[in-house]
Amino acid sequence: MTRRILCPTDFSRNAQNAINYAIALFKNETCVFYILNTYHVEGYTMELTFTNGLEESKKKSLGGLQIVREWVTADKPTDHKFHTVSECGYLIDIMKTIVDKEGIDLVVMGTKGATDSRMDIYGSQTVLAMEEIRNCPVLAIPSKTTYTKIKEIVFPTDYRTTFKRQEFQYLVDIAKISKSSIKVLIVLPKDEIIDDHQINNQNLLKDYFEGLDYSFHTINDKDVQSAINAYIHSSDSDMVAFMNRRHSFFGMILSRPMVKNLGYYTTIPVLALHDFKR
């Protein structure tokens, strides 16, 4: 199986770090990496000035991608191939097109771009990618996170939506590759228990995770975000995965300004899983 992975870059350290993480995570897998840089020119009224600005932006994009290609191929794993893509337009729109056109299996990107702000844990483009790219998972890598062996992945859920096997493929793959455990976590108000519908969905997970090291955990707390945050810190987790359906649990967790209060996003990768269209 050849994995097709899209890594957008704005040539920042954060983007470079995300690419390095992806290469390390899949170092023993056959992969084709698409390294994407996008550019656009705004605010010009004269046609000649606009054309010159566009050409200059294109030149910078191609030059930056050449530098990226040189360092990713300098000591690359044998089964890794790299393609660089320079496109004029808006990042999310172009990412969607490439995901569909190239049959991308996974997007890996940094949590912040070149316009890094200490006020925001996640950059706006990363949040948009997690919400708007529906045909493959998105793995977001915090700026100071370097790859280490993944030992534990936390999967918070409310068990309210019915799961499909294909939605969990990359979570299962990463768990297999890294030989990591999966901790399925639900946060419930005090004295509340899961109902029959939730139990049925829990049983689906048992089926999907067969052969893996997995376990189920319940925390009684009214504050879902704080409870998840505390659990991840206490268990020293290496990754958190969410099922991202519109207007669902994941949407609530990642919505701003809530995301600014979730401290663990600064230290461990987040895998956004989707209900795929294809």
MOHU-V221999 format. One record per helix or strand of 2 or more residues. SS is the DSSP state (a for helix, b for strand). FROM is the first residue (numbers start at 1). TO is the last residue. If there is no record, write none. Layout:
SS_FROM_TO / SS_FROM_TO
This chain:
b_2_8 / a_13_25 / b_30_39 / a_47_72 / b_80_88 / a_91_102 / b_106_110 / a_124_132 / b_137_141 / b_152_156 / a_165_178 / b_181_188 / a_196_208 / b_213_220 / a_224_235 / b_239_244 / a_249_254 / a_258_261 / a_263_266 / b_269_274
